[in-house]
């Protein structure tokens, strides 16, 4: 899955922010973990990672897409997600659990929240997770699919446990992202100071940078 | 917001530390404790993050104003809020910073932001324009040696004195013999007597570089403040300071809260702490739930610890104000020194935020004015400063300076040249200023309790109260306060943010490479432009070395 990242050969490289939403315990983190590391942990309690995870997709020979994936870190539990979370998000995966009917209702309210808080042109995918527990299914595919169609959402049923349709989900999102504008707005916002690159000049005795 | 969720109905939850209030210091402590392994419950009575540091949209700002003015229920450091908002503004397009602050590029707080990785959630913008208001115009502050050398207005003698001082102040701590006897004396006295600096240079060093409210500031404190600006130049480029987009302190608080959440802290906004029983160690929330707190409660609400009151004004203007910004930047600091506004005893500090800050739509700017003078007097000086700002931006932003004058106001000199009646000119700017007048979309004034000197938090009981934001325009003392609180809980600061992030990812470099273009390019363009200056500079430098 790891896409080549050759910046010298004129290939297109675009980075997008993706946010996860959905009720607690529907498998948001598991989906990401499967997508990013191709792992699954039955006893995963909460969110992974210190900042956010990243994964790169090679859409075709000349186009590479990098997702910067933000997990809720549990802040969704009491509806305490910060505005920072939604800010400049290009795409969102709203997850529900196909074995919990109520989780689809929650997903619908998260879609509303996204439409209120996020960029107008955000791409939203609805993911019915835990497809491996098909025997305990409470949400029919046709019901969720109809909702997704009328709301203009991408729709997949996935299993983070088996990996079914996980890559397909993220690839479908990648294909819908506005690549034409991506080169100029890699993080959907103007670039600021790059803290990983201190100035080459020695501070306090530099001889550059006249400001007149 | 608080009503939309159904909290787990099971009886009593437990946490090690309950933190009440999501202001900046509390949020840093929450993250530090969570990463150390402490079980943290972090709540806030507001439906938003940041407490006194928050940046609010206009709906939130209206609600805030009502709350602050309701003396009976006001538990914030704010009071006396007067808000005007013009009609037809999109409330969500604004982020009004309640306590705007800037971040020096060489500071303990920036180090912590990078070390904790919270900086990765944020977008920082450079701030390189510091102006001092002198004789009705804004002078760009010479913040680097080359600024001083290339200055057209400084005499050689002044340049020499300034260079001596700048050389000294870079490691002033090691040269205590020079300043020891002035330790508690006014910095202006020290600069005058020890370095022979003239009043205009003293004003700039104290007010615009040191960001100090008065030249009477004690020398020891002032030297540290001046040094932080000078050593911050050229760290990431030709600017000493930065700020995070969308809100200076509130965004940082959100970032630390997210970090804490990743480490396992539980977050609940719109939740009040209504009681705490010291004997049972049970805290009661307004939802009716009881929380067993095994260690401490850290609270920023309830007790307002602040030893001074400052006055603030926020004005959203229909002008982009780009005339005041350095190239590629969208903010500036303007300082009105003491005695420039009808006898002001303290400086008026202005932080100007253009639309590039993410705080307002394009074509607009936000002016944040503040002064250490309190009450009616403070508001008076802010209004005088506002008038000066308005005059200046109208003058500077109008290309064809057309006067709207009556025939009677014009007299003619013997040589036939027309002269506009100067008395009338002085009387009212509006009569002769550009066709347009400045449109204010929002005006807000309020008072805020602040701490002047950083105090150590104390814990007499299980409940620790934090202190109000400091008076400084920079994030001074935040890290020390957070460490102080951390130590009260854990007994040490040795493992404060001593985090070994397990998911060390390999693509930090890739992100950096992708982001590497713009600022650097701008910086290099600038270099090209000033080649001529450089050779001058080298010569002068040789001559000037003492």
Interface residues (C-beta under 8 A of the other chain):
Chain A: X5 X7 X13 X15 X46 X47 X48 X49 X50 X51 X52 X53 X54 X56 X66 X71 X73 X74 X75 X77 X78 X79 X80 X82 X83 X84 X85 X87 X186 X187 X189 X190 X191 X192 X193 X194 X195 X196 X197 X198 X199 X201 X202 X203 X204 X205 X206 X207 X208 X209 X210 X211 X212
Chain B: X1 X4 X5 X7 X48 X49 X106 X110 X113 X114 X117 X119 X120 X121 X123 X124 X125 X126 X128 X140 X143 X144 X145 X146 X147 X150 X170 X230 X231 X233 X234 X235 X236 X237 X238 X242 X245 X246 X251 X254 X255 X257 X258 X259 X261 X262 X264 X266 X267 X268 X269 X271 X326 X356 X358 X499 X501 X502 X503 X505 X507 X508 X509 X510 X511 X512 X513 X514 X515 X516 X517 X518 X519 X520 X523 X526 X527 X529 X530 X533 X534 X537 X538 X541
